[in-house]
Amino acid sequence: MQPNLFEQEYRIHYYEIDYKKRVLVTSLMNYLDDVATSQSEKLGVGIDYLREHKLAWMLYKWDINIHRYPVFGEKVRVRTAPHSFYKFFAYRCFEILSHKGEKLVDAKSQWLFVDTVKKRPIKIPREMYEIYGVGVDNSLEIEDAAAPSLIDVEKEFRVRYSDIDTNRHVNNVKYAAWAIESVPLEIVLNCTLTNLKVTYKKETTYGKNIKTLTQIIRQGENTTCLHSIVDENKNELCLLESKWAKTP
């Protein structure tokens, strides 16, 4: 069975870039989310279908490698294909390519298929295998993001209306934004984010107060930041691991 490959073109807009005219990692993540959703819409199992059947795909893990950041005005091709399903897990791969075919980003992801009424994972039905053109396989290993062992930085945020997605929970990209906001400015200005791992633990909703707890680990010219996002009751919502390399 051959998985369905899907591709869309995006242009880097001014509102998606940093002060160096490079696209933000959160914008790249939005492209990945968008292309996966667009494929499901094209296959007839998109947002409305899932809502009608009281189902949802809940993101569980990301592992994103950035080889080069596209810049303002550049056009990129964002490509995705489901890798496989296993019980209630789905695995999906992504690539972002330049117009010349240069690989800019590659990513792996793991998702849970969820009953939104019972609020628990359920086994992916046979028809979904056929629609997406995948088989049974759990060989796409994605490491958990490591948890901080001590805290160097704390930042507090309040969940806004604009943070909420179609499942009425905080959009997965917002956790990455909160984590990066806690990275010291001198790292952001002098280093480049090359890898981001995310493990989602628990959902949160509008109006909640959350806190990002970050450990900074310096290794020569490279830096690893370990992030834990917790709610007001200290429940762990998300773990993230960001790796930064000294910008030449």
MORAMO-V437320 format. One line per field, one symbol per residue. burial: 1 if it has 16 or more other ideal C-beta (glycine too) atoms within 10 Angstrom, else 0. A space follows every 50 residues. Layout:
# MORAMO-V437320
burial: ???
This chain:
# MORAMO-V437320
burial: 00100100010100011000011111111111101101110000100001 00001111111111010011010101111111111101111111111000 00011111111111000000000100011001010000010100110100 00101010100011001011111111111101100010001111011111 001100010111111110000010111111100000111111110000
